[in-house]
Amino acid sequence: MHIYRFRITSDSIEDFVREIDISPNQTFEDFQRVFLQAAPLSAEEKTYFYKANARWVKQYEIAEQPLLSISKEKEGDDVRLEEHRLKIPYTHISLARFRDFVDDPHQKFIIEYRGPDIYLFFMEMVKILETDSLANYPKCVTQKGEIPVKPIIIPEEIQEKTRKQREERLTITSLNDDIPEEMIEEQMKELMEDEVFGAIMSGKEVPPSSNISRKMTAREIAEEFGPEFADMMSTDADEKFDDEDITDEDIDDEFADDKSGEDFDDDF
């Protein structure tokens, strides 16, 4: 039985080399799983394989979803691709077997990995080997070089916000450090003497506030301002004032006779 050995390199990652052996009957999906583990790269992102000619020109696309290709059933549809991109044949990665895409002893493929960072790899067949069993294939037989871990770039506005929050925390801490313990104890004592605050701190029922304002009744308004204002100023729309509810003794009649001069002796 024959085994294909492919060497994978990159022009953007220094000294990166992976060699993977795979059976002609196995699929690009099998190859992708081993390659991502050996790279290593996340399997959550998109990977595209392209069969290429001797000049590394893409001729066929193999992926879970087409990127550069156009389906044969939809040749007339607008696939909304940039004008410079090619419309090439496409096969799903789970259906594409290596034996159907290897026409040359040095067959070339291009791998595009599209995640947070885009990587381009060049894959070329370097050997055809004999094996007695295909149980352990595909497998990575050579692994050199590492994909560099790029530093996380934090936007300036987030850095500035974080800096201000840190400075505010430091300011609050410094203020607390400057307050004498005697002053803190004195202020806490005063707070505990407060009826409401003391009840809250001790877990008791909070006493009702004596300053809570209440609505005036029609009778109270009449006594305060006069009967004619009772219905007008009452805060209760359903409450009506009856003149019989209040007697002359309850209010001062501002129109009563002025007797302040009764004792004045008019000798003229």
C-alpha positions in Angstrom: 0.0 0.0 0.0 1.1 3.5 -0.8 1.4 6.5 1.4 1.8 10.2 0.4 4.1 12.4 2.4 3.5 16.1 2.2 5.8 18.9 3.4 4.2 22.1 4.6 6.1 25.4 4.9 5.3 29.1 5.2 6.9 32.2 3.8 5.8 34.3 6.8 6.7 31.9 9.7 10.4 31.4 9.9 11.7 27.7 10.0 8.1 26.4 10.0 8.0 22.8 8.7 5.4 20.0 9.1 5.5 16.7 7.3 2.3 14.6 7.2 1.8 11.1 5.9 -1.6 10.2 4.5 -3.3 7.4 2.5 -4.5 8.2 -1.0 -8.0 7.0 0.1 -8.2 9.4 3.0 -9.8 12.8 2.7 -8.7 16.4 3.2 -10.9 16.5 6.3 -8.6 13.8 7.8 -5.6 15.7 6.7 -6.9 19.0 8.2 -7.5 17.5 11.6 -3.9 16.3 11.9 -2.4 19.5 10.5 -4.3 21.8 12.9 -3.2 19.7 15.8 0.4 19.7 14.7 0.5 23.4 13.8 -1.1 24.0 16.3 -4.1 26.1 15.2 -7.7 26.3 16.4 -10.2 24.0 14.7 -12.9 26.6 15.3 -11.7 28.8 12.4 -11.9 28.3 8.6 -9.3 26.4 6.6 -9.3 26.3 2.8 -7.2 23.9 0.6 -6.4 24.7 -3.0 -5.0 22.4 -5.6 -2.3 24.4 -7.4 -0.1 23.9 -10.5 3.7 24.1 -10.7 3.5 27.9 -10.4 1.3 27.8 -7.3 -1.8 29.1 -9.1 -5.0 28.0 -7.6 -7.0 25.5 -9.7 -9.4 23.8 -7.4 -11.0 24.6 -4.0 -11.5 22.1 -1.1 -13.2 23.4 2.1 -16.3 23.1 4.3 -17.7 26.2 2.5 -16.6 27.8 -0.8 -14.7 31.1 -0.6 -13.3 31.6 -4.1 -15.4 29.0 -6.0 -18.7 29.0 -7.8 -21.1 26.1 -7.6 -21.8 24.4 -11.0 -25.5 24.5 -10.2 -25.4 28.3 -9.8 -23.0 29.5 -12.5 -25.3 32.4 -13.4 -25.6 33.7 -9.9 -23.8 36.7 -8.4 -21.5 35.2 -5.7 -20.5 38.7 -4.6 -16.8 38.2 -4.7 -14.1 40.7 -5.5 -13.4 41.1 -9.2 -9.8 39.9 -8.8 -10.8 36.6 -7.2 -11.1 33.4 -9.3 -14.2 31.3 -9.8 -12.9 27.8 -9.6 -14.4 24.3 -9.1 -15.2 23.3 -5.5 -15.5 20.1 -3.5 -16.5 19.6 0.1 -13.6 18.7 2.3 -15.3 15.5 3.6 -15.7 14.2 0.0 -12.3 15.1 -1.4 -9.9 12.1 -1.4 -6.3 12.7 -2.2 -6.2 10.1 -4.9 -8.5 12.3 -7.0 -6.4 15.4 -6.6 -2.8 14.1 -7.0 -1.7 14.2 -10.7 2.0 14.9 -10.2 4.8 13.3 -8.1 5.3 16.8 -6.7 1.7 17.8 -6.5 1.2 21.2 -4.8 -1.5 22.5 -2.6 -2.1 25.9 -0.8 -3.6 26.1 2.6 -5.3 29.3 3.8 -6.1 29.5 7.5 -8.5 32.3 8.3 -8.9 33.2 11.9 -8.0 36.3 14.0 -4.8 36.0 12.0 -4.6 34.8 8.4 -1.8 32.3 7.6 -0.7 31.0 4.2 1.0 27.6 3.9 2.5 25.8 1.0 2.0 22.1 0.8 4.0 19.8 -1.6 4.2 16.0 -2.0 7.8 15.0 -1.4 7.6 11.1 -1.2 5.5 8.1 -2.0 6.1 5.4 0.6 5.2 1.8 1.2 3.3 0.6 4.3 1.8 -2.6 5.6 -1.0 -1.0 7.6 -3.0 2.2 7.3 -4.2 2.1 10.9 -2.1 5.1 12.1 -2.6 7.5 9.2 -2.7 10.3 8.7 0.1 11.3 11.1 2.6 14.1 11.5 6.2 12.8 11.2 8.2 16.0 11.2 7.5 19.1 13.3 9.8 22.1 13.3 9.3 25.8 14.1 6.4 27.4 16.0 3.7 29.8 15.0 4.4 33.0 16.8 2.0 34.2 19.5 1.1 37.8 18.7 0.7 40.2 21.6 -2.8 41.3 22.4 -3.2 45.0 21.4 -5.5 46.9 23.7 -7.2 50.0 22.1 -6.0 53.3 23.5 -9.5 54.3 24.8 -9.7 51.1 26.9 -6.2 51.7 28.3 -7.1 55.3 29.2 -10.3 54.2 30.9 -8.5 51.5 32.9 -5.8 54.0 33.9 -8.5 56.5 35.2 -10.2 53.7 37.2 -6.9 52.7 38.7 -6.1 56.3 39.7 -9.5 56.7 41.3 -9.0 53.6 43.4 -5.6 54.8 44.5 -7.1 58.2 45.4 -9.8 56.7 47.5 -7.3 54.4 49.3 -5.0 57.3 50.1 -7.9 59.3 51.5 -8.9 56.5 53.8 -5.4 56.2 54.9 -5.2 59.9 55.9 -8.3 59.8 58.1 -7.5 59.4 61.8 -9.1 56.4 63.5 -10.4 58.6 66.3 -12.4 60.7 63.7 -13.8 57.6 62.1 -14.9 56.2 65.5 -16.5 59.5 66.4 -18.4 59.7 63.1 -19.6 56.1 63.5 -20.8 56.9 67.1 -22.8 59.9 65.8 -24.3 57.8 63.1 -25.3 55.0 65.5 -27.1 57.6 67.6 -29.2 58.4 64.7 -32.5 56.6 65.2 -32.9 55.3 61.6 -29.2 54.5 60.9 -28.9 52.8 64.3 -31.9 50.6 63.6 -30.5 49.6 60.2 -27.1 48.7 61.6 -28.5 46.7 64.5 -31.1 44.9 62.3 -34.1 46.3 64.1 -37.3 47.7 62.5 -36.8 51.1 61.1 -39.0 53.6 62.9 -41.5 55.6 60.8 -40.5 59.1 60.0 -42.3 61.9 61.8 -41.6 64.3 59.0 -43.5 62.5 56.4 -46.1 64.9 55.0 -49.7 63.9 54.8 -52.6 65.2 52.8 -54.9 67.9 54.4 -58.5 67.0 54.7 -61.2 69.3 53.5 -62.1 70.3 57.0 -58.5 71.2 57.8 -58.4 73.3 54.6 -61.6 75.1 55.6 -60.2 75.8 59.1 -56.9 77.1 57.6 -58.1 79.0 54.6 -61.8 79.3 54.7 -64.8 77.2 53.7 -64.8 78.5 50.1 -61.4 76.9 49.5 -62.2 73.5 51.0 -63.3 71.7 47.8 -60.9 73.7 45.6 -57.7 72.9 47.5 -58.5 69.4 48.9 -55.9 66.9 47.7 -58.5 64.1 47.7 -60.7 64.5 44.6 -63.5 62.3 46.1 -63.7 64.3 49.3 -66.3 67.1 49.3 -66.7 69.7 52.0 -70.1 70.4 53.6 -70.7 73.7 55.3 -72.5 71.8 58.0 -69.2 70.1 58.9 -67.8 73.3 60.4 -69.4 75.8 62.8 -68.7 79.4 63.4 -66.8 78.4 66.5 -64.2 76.5 64.4 -63.1 79.4 62.2 -62.6 83.1 62.6 -65.0 85.2 60.5 -62.8 87.7 58.8 -65.9 89.6 57.8 -67.3 90.0 61.4 -68.0 93.5 62.8 -64.9 95.3 64.0 -65.5 96.2 67.6 -62.1 97.4 68.4 -63.3 101.0 68.8 -66.3 100.3 71.1 -64.5 101.7 74.1 -63.6 104.9 72.3 -65.6 107.9 73.6 -66.6 110.2 70.9 -67.0 113.5 72.5 -67.2 115.4 69.3 
